[in-house]
Amino acid sequence: MKIAVSTRLFIPEKRDGIGTFTKEVFQYLSNKYQEHEFHFIFDRAPSPTIQFSKNVVVHVVGPPTRHYSLTYLWYNISVALILKKIKLDIFISPDGVLPIFSKVPSIPVLHDLAFEVRPNDLPFLVRTFLKKTLSAAAKRAARVATVSTNSKNDIEKHYKVPAENIDIIYSGISNHFSPIGTDAQKVIREKFTNGQAYFIFVGTVLPRKNLLNLLKAFDLFKKQSSSPMKFVVVGNVWLWEKELQDTYENMQFKNDVVLAGRLEDKEVADLYASSFAVTYVSHYEGFGLPVLEAFNSGVPLITSTTSCLPEIAGDAALFANPSSPQDIASAMNKLYLDAHLHQQLIELGTQRKNKFTWSDTAELLWQSVLKVKGNA
């Protein structure tokens, strides 16, 4: 088979969740299935650090997709021309966008439909682009792949795709998240929190990520517990909207919140592994990689009762209503007071993480490819 893949987000130096998915899944598949020809399509020259297997053909075509309008042009002109020229068997789009007029059988990966479920979280133009391109892709696709049962249900509901045409391919976890020794933890805590234990939040600052209620919950927790615990926030502070900024400024325990900003992958991993617990109580997620990042780092997790998070976390987390700061604070306090529960969640997370590997993700997607090929 000749298989083309959109690899525009495969940027090792600046990789987001879809970029990580692209790297892990398609390096695995191209290495394992050497008898097939893979065509990786980039919108700019790939990083010299990437090692391609011999059966990978690299294509670089502009324009670089630094804006949604350029993404639209890239897929519908540059990618469409390549797909027509190569005469492919299948095209896979890890970010879910497909060329409008291409007749190549295609599999878009729709990671979540947050823009449908919580439309007010995104600017109008971004929301409109995602709605139009991804709904059209879902309807034209030979098969649709997604990363949780919750997302599959959303795709069925919003885009009327038959359940039998949607494949669940749970995401995996990168191996740079792992426990670290006591001495290394001490160094990280001294650097960021003057040696104090801390809860941690890592993520983009979107309303659905719920940092607003986490800050309120941490203030309540501090009042109820009189604990020296800190709260570390990793993410771009400059993206904070006014309500979030006002909440932070008016916190009673504002001085116990550490705004770490954006950090390198290694430092983020060390911060995870040195934390008392990960707090990830989003209103909505398609998969929720920080769940696995907590498990792999050997720390407990407090997460949300909504969307896919109970599905991914299983019995290995403490759950809270994301709309209730009091409920989140109660979970923090419960974990703080119960050393046995703290250790139990670490052990359950260590077991749970083994259910999610990138090799499993890749093999599940490969089964989707074979289904399309069998129906061609």
Sequence and secondary structure as in RCSB ss.txt:
>XXXX:A:sequence
MKIAVSTRLFIPEKRDGIGTFTKEVFQYLSNKYQEHEFHFIFDRAPSPTIQFSKNVVVHVVGPPTRHYSLTYLWY
NISVALILKKIKLDIFISPDGVLPIFSKVPSIPVLHDLAFEVRPNDLPFLVRTFLKKTLSAAAKRAARVATVSTN
SKNDIEKHYKVPAENIDIIYSGISNHFSPIGTDAQKVIREKFTNGQAYFIFVGTVLPRKNLLNLLKAFDLFKKQS
SSPMKFVVVGNVWLWEKELQDTYENMQFKNDVVLAGRLEDKEVADLYASSFAVTYVSHYEGFGLPVLEAFNSGVP
LITSTTSCLPEIAGDAALFANPSSPQDIASAMNKLYLDAHLHQQLIELGTQRKNKFTWSDTAELLWQSVLKVKGN
A
>XXXX:A:secstr
 EEEEE TT  GGG  HHHHHHHHHHHHHHHH TTSEEEEEESS   TT    TTEEEEE SS   SHHHHHHII
IIIIHHHHHHHT SEEEETTS   SS  S EEEEE   HHHHSGGGS HHHHHHHHHHHHHHHHH SSEEESSHH
HHHHHHHHH   GGGEEE      TT     HHHHHHHHHHHHTT  EEEEES   GGG HHHHHHHHHHHHHHH
    EEEEES GGG  HHHHHHHHT TTGGGEEEEES  HHHHHHHHHHSSEEEE  S  SS HHHHHHHHHT  
EEEESSTTHHHHHTTSSEEE TT HHHHHHHHHHHHH HHHHHHHHHHHHHHGGG  HHHHHHHHHHHHHHHHHH
 
